[in-house]
Amino acid sequence: MRSKEEVREQYEFLREELDDEEMTHRGVEELFTHYKRALGWVLEEEHL
């Protein structure tokens, strides 16, 4: 199970990446990989 701190760190990382105007297609793909992982952690917390 992930701690709230881990989820918060992931969220902040994603925000910084989204604010970067030089995002490439590959960067967007990687961003969504991180986003899906973070979302999975949140859902995991909700269901336990």
PDB file of N, CA, C and O in Angstrom:
ATOM      1  N   MET A   1       0.840  -1.178   0.000  1.00  0.00           N
ATOM      2  CA  MET A   1       0.000   0.000   0.000  1.00  0.00           C
ATOM      3  C   MET A   1       0.893   1.251   0.000  1.00  0.00           C
ATOM      4  O   MET A   1       1.935   1.273   0.654  1.00  0.00           O
ATOM      5  N   ARG A   2       0.482   2.273  -0.725  1.00  0.00           N
ATOM      6  CA  ARG A   2       1.268   3.498  -0.833  1.00  0.00           C
ATOM      7  C   ARG A   2       0.856   4.469   0.267  1.00  0.00           C
ATOM      8  O   ARG A   2      -0.309   4.526   0.662  1.00  0.00           O
ATOM      9  N   SER A   3       1.819   5.223   0.749  1.00  0.00           N
ATOM     10  CA  SER A   3       1.507   6.241   1.746  1.00  0.00           C
ATOM     11  C   SER A   3       0.969   7.482   1.044  1.00  0.00           C
ATOM     12  O   SER A   3       1.162   7.670  -0.157  1.00  0.00           O
ATOM     13  N   LYS A   4       0.305   8.304   1.804  1.00  0.00           N
ATOM     14  CA  LYS A   4      -0.210   9.552   1.233  1.00  0.00           C
ATOM     15  C   LYS A   4       0.933  10.420   0.724  1.00  0.00           C
ATOM     16  O   LYS A   4       0.783  11.137  -0.265  1.00  0.00           O
ATOM     17  N   GLU A   5       2.070  10.352   1.401  1.00  0.00           N
ATOM     18  CA  GLU A   5       3.238  11.127   0.973  1.00  0.00           C
ATOM     19  C   GLU A   5       3.720  10.679  -0.405  1.00  0.00           C
ATOM     20  O   GLU A   5       4.070  11.516  -1.237  1.00  0.00           O
ATOM     21  N   GLU A   6       3.742   9.371  -0.657  1.00  0.00           N
ATOM     22  CA  GLU A   6       4.151   8.861  -1.971  1.00  0.00           C
ATOM     23  C   GLU A   6       3.192   9.336  -3.058  1.00  0.00           C
ATOM     24  O   GLU A   6       3.626   9.740  -4.137  1.00  0.00           O
ATOM     25  N   VAL A   7       1.906   9.289  -2.781  1.00  0.00           N
ATOM     26  CA  VAL A   7       0.914   9.736  -3.766  1.00  0.00           C
ATOM     27  C   VAL A   7       1.068  11.238  -4.007  1.00  0.00           C
ATOM     28  O   VAL A   7       0.989  11.700  -5.145  1.00  0.00           O
ATOM     29  N   ARG A   8       1.286  11.985  -2.950  1.00  0.00           N
ATOM     30  CA  ARG A   8       1.460  13.443  -3.083  1.00  0.00           C
ATOM     31  C   ARG A   8       2.694  13.766  -3.915  1.00  0.00           C
ATOM     32  O   ARG A   8       2.648  14.653  -4.768  1.00  0.00           O
ATOM     33  N   GLU A   9       3.793  13.060  -3.679  1.00  0.00           N
ATOM     34  CA  GLU A   9       5.011  13.291  -4.463  1.00  0.00           C
ATOM     35  C   GLU A   9       4.760  13.002  -5.936  1.00  0.00           C
ATOM     36  O   GLU A   9       5.216  13.747  -6.804  1.00  0.00           O
ATOM     37  N   GLN A  10       4.035  11.925  -6.223  1.00  0.00           N
ATOM     38  CA  GLN A  10       3.729  11.571  -7.608  1.00  0.00           C
ATOM     39  C   GLN A  10       2.860  12.660  -8.250  1.00  0.00           C
ATOM     40  O   GLN A  10       3.071  13.035  -9.403  1.00  0.00           O
ATOM     41  N   TYR A  11       1.896  13.153  -7.500  1.00  0.00           N
ATOM     42  CA  TYR A  11       1.017  14.209  -8.000  1.00  0.00           C
ATOM     43  C   TYR A  11       1.812  15.469  -8.336  1.00  0.00           C
ATOM     44  O   TYR A  11       1.609  16.073  -9.389  1.00  0.00           O
ATOM     45  N   GLU A  12       2.711  15.861  -7.446  1.00  0.00           N
ATOM     46  CA  GLU A  12       3.530  17.056  -7.691  1.00  0.00           C
ATOM     47  C   GLU A  12       4.413  16.864  -8.921  1.00  0.00           C
ATOM     48  O   GLU A  12       4.581  17.788  -9.716  1.00  0.00           O
ATOM     49  N   PHE A  13       4.975  15.669  -9.077  1.00  0.00           N
ATOM     50  CA  PHE A  13       5.794  15.371 -10.258  1.00  0.00           C
ATOM     51  C   PHE A  13       4.963  15.548 -11.529  1.00  0.00           C
ATOM     52  O   PHE A  13       5.423  16.154 -12.497  1.00  0.00           O
ATOM     53  N   LEU A  14       3.738  15.017 -11.523  1.00  0.00           N
ATOM     54  CA  LEU A  14       2.874  15.119 -12.693  1.00  0.00           C
ATOM     55  C   LEU A  14       2.521  16.567 -12.997  1.00  0.00           C
ATOM     56  O   LEU A  14       2.488  16.960 -14.164  1.00  0.00           O
ATOM     57  N   ARG A  15       2.259  17.358 -11.981  1.00  0.00           N
ATOM     58  CA  ARG A  15       1.939  18.774 -12.198  1.00  0.00           C
ATOM     59  C   ARG A  15       3.098  19.500 -12.852  1.00  0.00           C
ATOM     60  O   ARG A  15       2.901  20.284 -13.781  1.00  0.00           O
ATOM     61  N   GLU A  16       4.318  19.239 -12.366  1.00  0.00           N
ATOM     62  CA  GLU A  16       5.500  19.870 -12.950  1.00  0.00           C
ATOM     63  C   GLU A  16       5.668  19.474 -14.416  1.00  0.00           C
ATOM     64  O   GLU A  16       5.992  20.308 -15.261  1.00  0.00           O
ATOM     65  N   GLU A  17       5.446  18.197 -14.706  1.00  0.00           N
ATOM     66  CA  GLU A  17       5.577  17.722 -16.080  1.00  0.00           C
ATOM     67  C   GLU A  17       4.533  18.369 -16.992  1.00  0.00           C
ATOM     68  O   GLU A  17       4.843  18.742 -18.124  1.00  0.00           O
ATOM     69  N   LEU A  18       3.311  18.501 -16.508  1.00  0.00           N
ATOM     70  CA  LEU A  18       2.254  19.112 -17.316  1.00  0.00           C
ATOM     71  C   LEU A  18       2.533  20.588 -17.574  1.00  0.00           C
ATOM     72  O   LEU A  18       2.157  21.112 -18.623  1.00  0.00           O
ATOM     73  N   ASP A  19       3.181  21.259 -16.640  1.00  0.00           N
ATOM     74  CA  ASP A  19       3.482  22.680 -16.801  1.00  0.00           C
ATOM     75  C   ASP A  19       4.613  22.933 -17.792  1.00  0.00           C
ATOM     76  O   ASP A  19       4.797  24.064 -18.242  1.00  0.00           O
ATOM     77  N   ASP A  20       5.375  21.892 -18.137  1.00  0.00           N
ATOM     78  CA  ASP A  20       6.480  22.012 -19.078  1.00  0.00           C
ATOM     79  C   ASP A  20       5.922  22.141 -20.496  1.00  0.00           C
ATOM     80  O   ASP A  20       5.316  21.204 -21.014  1.00  0.00           O
ATOM     81  N   GLU A  21       6.126  23.293 -21.115  1.00  0.00           N
ATOM     82  CA  GLU A  21       5.568  23.537 -22.447  1.00  0.00           C
ATOM     83  C   GLU A  21       6.316  22.801 -23.551  1.00  0.00           C
ATOM     84  O   GLU A  21       5.872  22.807 -24.699  1.00  0.00           O
ATOM     85  N   GLU A  22       7.416  22.183 -23.234  1.00  0.00           N
ATOM     86  CA  GLU A  22       8.205  21.477 -24.236  1.00  0.00           C
ATOM     87  C   GLU A  22       7.919  19.975 -24.232  1.00  0.00           C
ATOM     88  O   GLU A  22       8.760  19.178 -24.647  1.00  0.00           O
ATOM     89  N   MET A  23       6.734  19.595 -23.765  1.00  0.00           N
ATOM     90  CA  MET A  23       6.382  18.178 -23.718  1.00  0.00           C
ATOM     91  C   MET A  23       6.346  17.605 -25.134  1.00  0.00           C
ATOM     92  O   MET A  23       5.710  18.165 -26.028  1.00  0.00           O
ATOM     93  N   THR A  24       7.033  16.487 -25.322  1.00  0.00           N
ATOM     94  CA  THR A  24       7.019  15.799 -26.607  1.00  0.00           C
ATOM     95  C   THR A  24       5.970  14.690 -26.553  1.00  0.00           C
ATOM     96  O   THR A  24       5.410  14.408 -25.494  1.00  0.00           O
ATOM     97  N   HIS A  25       5.713  14.077 -27.678  1.00  0.00           N
ATOM     98  CA  HIS A  25       4.767  12.959 -27.699  1.00  0.00           C
ATOM     99  C   HIS A  25       5.218  11.871 -26.734  1.00  0.00           C
ATOM    100  O   HIS A  25       4.406  11.327 -25.985  1.00  0.00           O
ATOM    101  N   ARG A  26       6.506  11.553 -26.747  1.00  0.00           N
ATOM    102  CA  ARG A  26       7.046  10.524 -25.851  1.00  0.00           C
ATOM    103  C   ARG A  26       6.872  10.952 -24.397  1.00  0.00           C
ATOM    104  O   ARG A  26       6.539  10.140 -23.535  1.00  0.00           O
ATOM    105  N   GLY A  27       7.101  12.225 -24.139  1.00  0.00           N
ATOM    106  CA  GLY A  27       6.929  12.742 -22.784  1.00  0.00           C
ATOM    107  C   GLY A  27       5.496  12.602 -22.305  1.00  0.00           C
ATOM    108  O   GLY A  27       5.251  12.290 -21.140  1.00  0.00           O
ATOM    109  N   VAL A  28       4.548  12.833 -23.205  1.00  0.00           N
ATOM    110  CA  VAL A  28       3.137  12.682 -22.851  1.00  0.00           C
ATOM    111  C   VAL A  28       2.821  11.215 -22.545  1.00  0.00           C
ATOM    112  O   VAL A  28       2.095  10.921 -21.595  1.00  0.00           O
ATOM    113  N   GLU A  29       3.360  10.308 -23.339  1.00  0.00           N
ATOM    114  CA  GLU A  29       3.148   8.876 -23.082  1.00  0.00           C
ATOM    115  C   GLU A  29       3.689   8.492 -21.703  1.00  0.00           C
ATOM    116  O   GLU A  29       3.031   7.769 -20.954  1.00  0.00           O
ATOM    117  N   GLU A  30       4.882   8.974 -21.372  1.00  0.00           N
ATOM    118  CA  GLU A  30       5.461   8.666 -20.068  1.00  0.00           C
ATOM    119  C   GLU A  30       4.630   9.290 -18.949  1.00  0.00           C
ATOM    120  O   GLU A  30       4.431   8.681 -17.898  1.00  0.00           O
ATOM    121  N   LEU A  31       4.150  10.510 -19.188  1.00  0.00           N
ATOM    122  CA  LEU A  31       3.334  11.189 -18.192  1.00  0.00           C
ATOM    123  C   LEU A  31       2.081  10.380 -17.877  1.00  0.00           C
ATOM    124  O   LEU A  31       1.721  10.216 -16.711  1.00  0.00           O
ATOM    125  N   PHE A  32       1.419   9.875 -18.913  1.00  0.00           N
ATOM    126  CA  PHE A  32       0.207   9.102 -18.675  1.00  0.00           C
ATOM    127  C   PHE A  32       0.509   7.775 -17.981  1.00  0.00           C
ATOM    128  O   PHE A  32      -0.327   7.263 -17.236  1.00  0.00           O
ATOM    129  N   THR A  33       1.681   7.221 -18.216  1.00  0.00           N
ATOM    130  CA  THR A  33       2.077   6.014 -17.497  1.00  0.00           C
ATOM    131  C   THR A  33       2.149   6.316 -16.002  1.00  0.00           C
ATOM    132  O   THR A  33       1.645   5.545 -15.185  1.00  0.00           O
ATOM    133  N   HIS A  34       2.778   7.442 -15.644  1.00  0.00           N
ATOM    134  CA  HIS A  34       2.867   7.839 -14.240  1.00  0.00           C
ATOM    135  C   HIS A  34       1.482   8.154 -13.675  1.00  0.00           C
ATOM    136  O   HIS A  34       1.167   7.801 -12.539  1.00  0.00           O
ATOM    137  N   TYR A  35       0.667   8.818 -14.482  1.00  0.00           N
ATOM    138  CA  TYR A  35      -0.682   9.188 -14.040  1.00  0.00           C
ATOM    139  C   TYR A  35      -1.512   7.949 -13.726  1.00  0.00           C
ATOM    140  O   TYR A  35      -2.183   7.885 -12.697  1.00  0.00           O
ATOM    141  N   LYS A  36      -1.459   6.967 -14.624  1.00  0.00           N
ATOM    142  CA  LYS A  36      -2.229   5.738 -14.398  1.00  0.00           C
ATOM    143  C   LYS A  36      -1.733   5.023 -13.149  1.00  0.00           C
ATOM    144  O   LYS A  36      -2.536   4.473 -12.396  1.00  0.00           O
ATOM    145  N   ARG A  37      -0.428   5.021 -12.918  1.00  0.00           N
ATOM    146  CA  ARG A  37       0.124   4.379 -11.720  1.00  0.00           C
ATOM    147  C   ARG A  37      -0.370   5.095 -10.465  1.00  0.00           C
ATOM    148  O   ARG A  37      -0.784   4.450  -9.502  1.00  0.00           O
ATOM    149  N   ALA A  38      -0.327   6.426 -10.477  1.00  0.00           N
ATOM    150  CA  ALA A  38      -0.781   7.200  -9.316  1.00  0.00           C
ATOM    151  C   ALA A  38      -2.273   6.987  -9.082  1.00  0.00           C
ATOM    152  O   ALA A  38      -2.708   6.854  -7.938  1.00  0.00           O
ATOM    153  N   LEU A  39      -3.053   6.955 -10.152  1.00  0.00           N
ATOM    154  CA  LEU A  39      -4.482   6.722 -10.026  1.00  0.00           C
ATOM    155  C   LEU A  39      -4.749   5.338  -9.453  1.00  0.00           C
ATOM    156  O   LEU A  39      -5.648   5.164  -8.630  1.00  0.00           O
ATOM    157  N   GLY A  40      -3.976   4.364  -9.882  1.00  0.00           N
ATOM    158  CA  GLY A  40      -4.106   3.013  -9.342  1.00  0.00           C
ATOM    159  C   GLY A  40      -3.835   2.986  -7.849  1.00  0.00           C
ATOM    160  O   GLY A  40      -4.509   2.271  -7.108  1.00  0.00           O
ATOM    161  N   TRP A  41      -2.845   3.766  -7.399  1.00  0.00           N
ATOM    162  CA  TRP A  41      -2.543   3.819  -5.967  1.00  0.00           C
ATOM    163  C   TRP A  41      -3.719   4.393  -5.203  1.00  0.00           C
ATOM    164  O   TRP A  41      -4.080   3.889  -4.139  1.00  0.00           O
ATOM    165  N   VAL A  42      -4.318   5.445  -5.741  1.00  0.00           N
ATOM    166  CA  VAL A  42      -5.448   6.081  -5.063  1.00  0.00           C
ATOM    167  C   VAL A  42      -6.631   5.096  -4.986  1.00  0.00           C
ATOM    168  O   VAL A  42      -7.269   4.961  -3.942  1.00  0.00           O
ATOM    169  N   LEU A  43      -6.906   4.424  -6.093  1.00  0.00           N
ATOM    170  CA  LEU A  43      -8.007   3.456  -6.101  1.00  0.00           C
ATOM    171  C   LEU A  43      -7.722   2.303  -5.146  1.00  0.00           C
ATOM    172  O   LEU A  43      -8.624   1.803  -4.473  1.00  0.00           O
ATOM    173  N   GLU A  44      -6.462   1.887  -5.093  1.00  0.00           N
ATOM    174  CA  GLU A  44      -6.065   0.818  -4.177  1.00  0.00           C
ATOM    175  C   GLU A  44      -6.366   1.242  -2.730  1.00  0.00           C
ATOM    176  O   GLU A  44      -6.868   0.443  -1.940  1.00  0.00           O
ATOM    177  N   GLU A  45      -6.064   2.478  -2.394  1.00  0.00           N
ATOM    178  CA  GLU A  45      -6.325   2.994  -1.051  1.00  0.00           C
ATOM    179  C   GLU A  45      -7.814   3.038  -0.761  1.00  0.00           C
ATOM    180  O   GLU A  45      -8.241   2.716   0.348  1.00  0.00           O
ATOM    181  N   GLU A  46      -8.611   3.435  -1.749  1.00  0.00           N
ATOM    182  CA  GLU A  46     -10.060   3.545  -1.566  1.00  0.00           C
ATOM    183  C   GLU A  46     -10.709   2.202  -1.310  1.00  0.00           C
ATOM    184  O   GLU A  46     -11.675   2.119  -0.552  1.00  0.00           O
ATOM    185  N   HIS A  47     -10.201   1.153  -1.925  1.00  0.00           N
ATOM    186  CA  HIS A  47     -10.853  -0.156  -1.848  1.00  0.00           C
ATOM    187  C   HIS A  47     -10.381  -0.986  -0.666  1.00  0.00           C
ATOM    188  O   HIS A  47     -10.966  -2.029  -0.374  1.00  0.00           O
ATOM    189  N   LEU A  48      -9.333  -0.541   0.018  1.00  0.00           N
ATOM    190  CA  LEU A  48      -8.826  -1.342   1.145  1.00  0.00           C
ATOM    191  C   LEU A  48      -9.322  -0.831   2.473  1.00  0.00           C
ATOM    192  O   LEU A  48      -8.987  -1.394   3.515  1.00  0.00           O
TER     193      LEU A  48
END
